[in-house]
Structure formats: structure tokens, C-alpha cells
């Protein structure tokens, strides 16, 4: 009888249903953020005693050229990913929503990179980039462009771009599928009307398809921006942030500081900075976006 | 007519170019996994293997690589199972029980999407140490469940909101309690959304890396991505052997994809489509 009473109390029932989720969220999502901020005030190797430093770590962060280089690289990755992934994914989606034969075959194969782990993609590309035995230099030599062969991941002036390429390769299929879904949701009548008005394919794309995809393109951009700011695994496995920090990202830097150099106090400082930068960019973008829609 | 044919040819040309960009690395991967080391270093990488040797495959399997598959399967399945239970319970409360804080709790969960995984690595490492589960597979389950919650709650709450309320009303009038209603009425109806959530999280966790890197250390506790990472560290010079391990590591999802293509594509893009 008593349990029945409790179960008819909606507050008790709501709590019962929410407690498991709140437990996981609290321990692993919410508490870690203030905890990181707290650790950032200490000198600490992760095991031994913590020594209070005050804001020393933060002062160091502001004059840390490697950190700022990683921030710039993260934003470069945002820009590269937006410029490459959205147009190519859009282009492929437009091609794949044409009524021509064999579309399913192409779609099936095109999606495969998304199935591979970042680590697998990183190693696959590392062997394609291999200066002596790799596919890319091999092909360049084969077609007589031997002078273009490079130590792709070893040369600090191009390593960052070489490391950014497989990220594009892996994620284009995701946005391709998203755009395909959005394109097939555009009402047929719009295209018919445009055709009756004598619009050519380009005009149809720019005046019908693209405006109708606006929301989807913005969504995809948000995902790319947020994703690129917190990127880690592929770069870590490809270059480890090197050579000489050329491909360093905030996440690889914080990992190296915390778990290789065991400087967890300073690693926490970088963690909090990463959190704040991702937060500020997301909020700014969402705000700008809201304004944009109202206009 | 001719213009139409040229257009079609152009479309196929572009599709073919992208087919090579996407597919050729995969062919490179498979064809070189069948070569022995000497052959790889002496002949061009695009040459077909002189004889299709499965020596590399045997070597990878004999090196104990299979344990990483088991570890990944165990961790991913337990995590996904927990994610489904925990997030559908929470979603039901948010969508259906009016407890005044519905909106705030919902927004709080969604805000979790903004948290970069890597900025939590140090505190979670520390929490794991104090819980005494460092270097155990169970150490991964907590963070996996937590980081899958926001998107799962988002998908499931949206889905439950779309279920007509009348279905529950009758049961409430009959005096059924909320737990029964959830179990007997809501859960069967949300099955499609649950399968989307399951596939989305399963593929994401299967390929995840950072937590396993930080929270486990002994070789027998490594999941597949970490196992591949360490295999490359040890055998990286033997390129065909490493390519074989790489190919084996991506095979499970590709096999799943062959059989459940539409479900996998739908599941993997769900987070992005609804987000």
C-alpha cells in the first residue's frame, strides 16, 4: 500500500526516473568542469601531493606560444573543414539525388570512411603518406611528378595540412548523407515551377536547392565548428601534434602536458581553456544564428 | 539529347573521381595485407600480391589481437544497454511527468553536448582512480554512458513527445502506476527510436579512443582502437602486418554495414540530423 502511494506521487516518480541519468551526468559531465578549474590552481603530477600555485598556471598559459599555436591550429582546422567539407558534401549530395543508375552503389561506398575509427583512418593515411613506401609519393613518381614528393608528415610546413586531410576524408560522408536527406525533403513542386520558368541547373541549385538547405547547412556548420575545436584522436595518432608542434591542437597539447609530461595542473589549465573557447564559440554562433534567422 | 548525355557523363565522372578517393585507400589496405614484408618493400604498393598469403592474418590473430575485440564488444554492449535504460527513463520523466523542472533538466542535459570530452580527461582519470577501477574495463562505462546521454535524451524525448497521450490516459484511469505504463506502453512504442540510439552510440563508442587511452594501461584491458594503436607502435615497421591488423579492426562494422546498411546510415547520422 505504501509503495503504491509513493508511486502515485509524481515528484517521487520523476525523481526515480531521473536519478540514474543525473548520477552519470553529475559524476562524469558536470563535476569534472569545476574540478578541472580547481586543479588548474595547483602544481600536481597526478599522484603525489598538490602544491598550490594560485594563478601561476594561468599566467604561464597566456605566454605559452605552443598553446596559442594550438589554438590557431584549431581555428585553422575549423576553417579548412568548413571550406572543404560543406561544398564537397553538398556537391556529392546533389549528384546522388539525381535520378540516374547506380546511385545506391556510389552511396554505399561513399559512406565507408565514416565506419572506420579515427585511429584506423590515421594509420591508413600514415602509410599512404609514407615518404618511401607510401601510395601518394609512389603515384607522384609514377606520373612523373617526382619533384612534388614530400615527407608529408615530417615537414613542419605541410604536416598540419597533411594531417587535416584525412579528417576531411572521414567526415565528408556524414554531411553528404545529411544534405541528401534534406534535398529529398524539398517539395517537388518547387523544382517543377523553376523548370517551367526556364531555369537551368545552376539557377535551380542557387535559387531553389541552396535556400531550402539553409537550415541544414547552418546545422552542419555548427557540428563542424564544435567538432573541429575539440578534435583529438586522428591528429594524435598521425603526428602526435608534431613535428615541432606544427600540427598541435588544444586537445593533443593538453594530453601531452597531462599524461606524457604528467603535469596535470597545467594540463587542467589547458582543459579549462579548451572548454571556455568551445563554449564561447558555440554561444556566439548560436546567437549570431538566431539574429540571422529573425532578419 | 547530346547535352543530356554529356551531363550524365559528367555526373558519372565526378562520382567516379570520388569513388577512387574513397575506395582506393581501402583497396590499398586490403591488397597489401596479403603481401609478405619483403614483397611490400620491393614492389610498388599498387601491385597485386604475388601470392595471396594469409600469413599476416594468422600472425595478427596469434599475437592476441582477438582479446581487443572481446573487450570492445563487452564494454560497448554493456554501455549501450545502460544508455538505453538510463536515457529512456529520463526522457519519459522529462516528456510526460509534470514535475515543474522539466524544461531546466532537459536543457541541462542538452548543454552536456557542449562539453568537450578531452577537457574532462584529468578529473575523470582522478575520479576513476579514487573509485578503485583504474585499468579495468568497467572504468570506461561511466564516461561512455555520461557522454552518450545528451544526444540520447534528446532523440528519445522528442520521440516520446510525439506519442499520443491518449494511449496512457486509459491506463492511468485504470490505476496503473508510472512504472507499468513506462514498461508496458511507452517502451514498446519507442522501439524504433531506441534502435536509432543504440546504433548511434554503438558505432560511436566502438570507434572511441581517448578514455581508453587514459583510463586503462595493461594490454589485456585495451579495447580495439587502443589495441590497434599499440600494435602499430610495436609492429609499425612491418607495414603489411599492421595494415592487416588495421583491416581486421575495421571489419566488424563493415560487416554490420553490409547487412544493415540503411539502419547504420540512419543511426550514425541521427545525432547530426536532429541536433
Interface residues (C-beta under 8 A of the other chain):
Chain A: X4 X7 X8 X10 X11 X13 X14 X15 X17 X18 X20 X21 X22 X24 X25 X27 X28 X29 X30 X31 X32 X33 X35 X36 X39 X46 X91 X92 X95 X96 X98 X100 X106 X108 X109 X110 X111 X112 X113 X114 X115 X116 X117 X118 X119 X120 X123 X124 X125 X127 X128 X130 X133 X134 X135 X138 X139 X142 X169 X173 X174 X175 X177 X178 X181 X201 X219 X220 X222 X223 X226 X229 X230 X232 X233 X236 X237 X250 X251 X254 X255 X258 X259 X264 X267 X268 X271 X272 X274 X275 X278 X279 X282
Chain B: X7 X8 X11 X12 X14 X15 X18 X19 X21 X22 X23 X24 X25 X26 X28 X29 X40 X41 X44 X45 X46 X85 X86 X87 X89 X90 X92 X93 X94 X97 X98 X99 X105 X108 X109 X112 X114 X115 X116 X117 X118 X119 X120 X121 X122 X123 X124 X125 X126 X127 X142 X143 X145 X146 X147 X149 X153 X177 X178 X179 X182 X203 X206 X207 X208 X209 X210 X213 X214 X224 X225 X228 X229 X232 X239 X242 X243 X246 X249 X250 X253 X254 X257 X261 X264 X265 X268 X269 X272 X273 X275
